[in-house]
Amino acid sequence: MKFLLPILIFMLLYAQVEREQIIMGTFAKISLKENNKELIQKAFTTIKNIENSLSSYNKNSDISRLNEKEEVSISLYTKEILDLCEKYYKETNGYFNIAIGSITKDLYRFGENERVPTSKELHNSNTDITNITHLVNTYKLKNGIKIDLGGVGKGFGVDKASDFLKENGVKSGKIQLSGDIRCFETCKVKITSPFNTKKIFATFNTKYANSSISTSGTYRRYVKTQKNHHLINPKTKKQENNFLSVTLVTLANNSKIDAYATAISVMPKNLAINFLKKQKEIAYIVITPDGELLKGNFKDLVLNFQLIK
């Protein structure tokens, strides 16, 4: 009995502390091995501050004000993410395009008074990103453009919360914001089946600490039927249905792979696969509507991949 108490104390000292809040319209989870609830709360506050800048549902956010007034001065968070979005637009040959808000926000209205637009409305919509201009921190929208940061905002939130925790000495734990995850150590990842969200499709381990994981799918968010899902090709202004689920893994950059997962989901199939094969610093796991599994670039990022039957 005299040896049991020290063991119990050891277990309490090193037990994982996990907290969950609803932020950015989803469940945010932060788990730390360090028993520091105050740091967890401050990390949540970091994500909330980002939401308050980027959310298109918060009427006082930079993005909501910009979409409504067409010209506003913005915060540093918003300036940083808009600069990143411009970069990802170029890297994905325009398939990641925040001007898709002209369709997702104005026409489908995902998340608020949802509807299915007519073919004519889609044809007449404007997704030309050159209608977003800026001078230092003042941004301007022209010709009916609306911005939607849903394809990158959660990844950006994970990055900023991770930076905050790292700066405060956290070395072990995990942050999860919907499909975006940052593991401070190596970790086991479970991919939800796009055919049955109550089941796991596959599992794998990250090879290195400080890995980022991002999953994008067409099977969760839609209007009336899955045919009208939220991932829309900004060039054709139509939904793409080549992939049900796209999971990407890289080192410490959730913003990038969140944006890339969005872009890949709306690319033509052959173009998407060729794009993925060239990204040697990003491992990929893609599931097609007929159940085909496409994966690659595992060598330096993913271990012990296993399909769950």
N, C-alpha and C positions, 0 to 999 in steps of 0.2 A: 504493500500500500504506500510505503514511503517513496517509491519510485513513480507512482502513478500521478501524483500532483504536479511534479515538474513537467511531465509529458503533457498533461492537460493545459498547463500554462503556456508551454511551447506552442501547442495547437491554437490556443486563443490569440497569441501574439502574432502568429503567421496566418491566421485565417483570412480568407478573402473577404473584403468589404465591397458589396455591390449595391448600387442605388439606381433607380429608374425614374425618369420623368418623361412627360410628353412635351417634346419640343420639335419645331418644324413639322408639325402635323403627324409625328410618328413617335415611337418609343425610343428614347435615348437611354442607353445603359452604360455605366462606368463601373468597372471593377478594379480594385487595387488590392495588392497584398499588404501594402502599408495601411495600417489602421488609421487613416486620416480622412475623416468625414468632411472636414472643412475644405480640404483641397478638392475633393469630389464636387462639393457644392460650388466652389469657385470655377471649376471646369464647366459645370452646367451653366453657370452665369455667362461664361465666355460664349458658349453656343447660343444662349438666349440673346446676347448682344448682337451676334451675327444675324440671327433671325430677325431682330428688330430693324436691321439695316436692309436685309435682302428679301424679306417675305413680300409676296404680292397680295397676301391676304390681310396684312397689317396696314391699315390706311395711312399710318404715319411713317412707314419705312421709306428709305430712299427710293427703292424700286417702285413702290406704289405711287409715290409723289411724282416720280419721273414719268411713269406710264400715264398719269392723269394730267400733269401740267406740261409735259413734253420738254421742259428745260428746268433743271435744278442743280444746286451744288450738293455734292455727296460726301459721305464720310470716308475715312481711310480704308475701312473694311470693304466698302462697296467699290472704291477705286481699285483696290488690289484685285478683287475677284473679276471685275470687268476687264482689267488688263490681261488676266489669265484667260478669260473667255475669248478675247481677241487672238491670243496665242493658240489656243486649242482649235479655234475656227480654221486657222491657217494649217495647222498640223493635220487636221482631219479632212482637208480639202472641202471645207464648208458643211460637212455633215453634222458637226456640232455647231449649232447656230442659235443664240439666245433670242434672235428675232422671231423664233417660232412662237413666241408669246402672242403674236398677231393671230395665230390659229388656236393655240391652247387656252389662252386667256380670253380673247375676244369672241371666239366662235364656239369652241367646245365648252369653255368655262369650267374646266376640270376643278372639282372641289367646291363649286359655288354656282348654283342655278344651272346645273349641267344640261346640255342639249346636244343634238346632232345637227351640225350645219349642213346646208345644201351644197351641192356641187358648185353652183354659181358663187356662193359665198367663199368657198375654198379657192376657187379659181381667181377671184378678185382680191384675195388677201395678199399682203405684202410681207415677204420674209427677207427682203434685201438688207443685209446687215450694214451696208454703206450708209443707210439712213440713220445710223447711230453715230453721232459725232461728239467730240469733246475738246475742251480747251482747259488743260490742267484738271481741276476737280469739278468743273461744270460740264454736265452732259446734256445733250439735246437729241430728241427724237423727231423725225420728220415722216410725213406721208403715211400716217396711221400706224406706225410701228409700235409694237408693245414688246417688252422684255420679259422673258421667263427664265429664271435661274434654277429651276427645279432639277435640271440635269447635272448640276455641279455643286449646288449649295450645301448639301449634306456632307459631301466629301470635303469641302472647304471647312465646314464646321468641325469635322473630325480632325483635320490638320491643325487647326488653331487650338482646339482643346488639348491635343497631343503636345503641341509646342509648349503650352502653358504648364502642363504636368511635368514635362521633361525639364523645363527651366527651374522647376521647384523640386528637382531631385528624384522624381519618380522613375523607377527602373523596371517595375514589373506591374502588369495589369493589362486592361483591355478597354477600348472605347468602341461602342457600337451605336450607330445612328441609322436605323433601318438597314439597308443593304451595304452600308459602309462600315468597315471594321479596321481598327488599328491595334495590333498586338505588340506590346512593348517587349515581350519575350517571344519565343517560338510558341505556336499554339495550334490546336486542332480546329479545323473549320468544317462546318456542315452546310451543304447546299440543299435548300428546300426544293422538293420536286415541283416543277411547274405544272405537272399533271394532277397532283394531289398535295396541296399545301400543308397537309397534316403529316406528310411523310418526308423523309430525307432521301435525296437522290444520290448523293455522293459525299464522301469525306476526304480530307487531306490534311497534312501538316505543313506549316510554313517551315522553310529550311533555315531562315535567319530571323533573329530578333528584329523588331521595328519594321514589320511587314504591314503593308496595306492591302486590303481586300475590298473589292466593290462588285456588287451584283445588280444588274438591271434586267427587268423582265416585262413582258407584255401581258402577263396573266393576272395582275392584281388591280391595276387602275384603268378603268374604262367607263364609257357611258352606255348603258343599256346592255350591250353585248361586247364580248372580247374583240370583236371586229373593230370596234371604235375605241381602241386602246390609246394610251397617251403618248406613245412613241411614234412621232410623225416625221417623215422625210421632208426636210425644209425645201428640197429642190422640186419634188413632185407634189408636195402638200397632201400626201396620202400616207396612211399607215403602211409600214413594212411588216411582213409576217414570215421572214426567213428564220428568225430565232425566237424561241420562247424565253430563253434565259442566257445571259452573258455574265460570266464571272471572270474578273481580272485580278491578278496578284502582282504587286511590285514592292519596292522598298520605299517606305515613308513618303508617299505622295498620293493621298486619297483624292485630292482635287483632280489630278490628271486622269486617274483611271475611272473616276466617276464620270467625267466628261467623255472619255474614250468609250466607256461602256454604252453611254447614250448614243454616241455617234455610230458605233458598230451595229447597234440595234436597228438603225434606220438606213444602213448602207445596203446596196445590192449584195447578195450572198458572196459571189466571187471576189468582189472588191473588198468586202469585210475580211474574208479569210486571208487574202494577200496582204492587207494592211496589218493584220495580227501577226502574221509570220515574220514581218519585218521588224516588229517591236521586240527585240531580243531581251529587253529588260522587263518585259511584261509576260507573265504566264497567262494562259487563257483556257477556259472551260466553257464551251458553247453547246446548248441543247436546241435542236431543231423541233418543229412541230410534230414530225414523225418519229421522234425519239432518238434520232442520230446524235451521237456525242462527238464533238470535235474538240481536241485539246492539243496544246503544244507549249514550247518554251519552258518546260518544267525544270530543266537541268539545274538551274541556279536558284530556284525559288520554291518548288513544291516537292514534298516527299509523301510517300505512302498513300497515293491516290487510290481510292476504293469505291466502286459502285455498290450501292446498297440495293439488294433485290428483295 
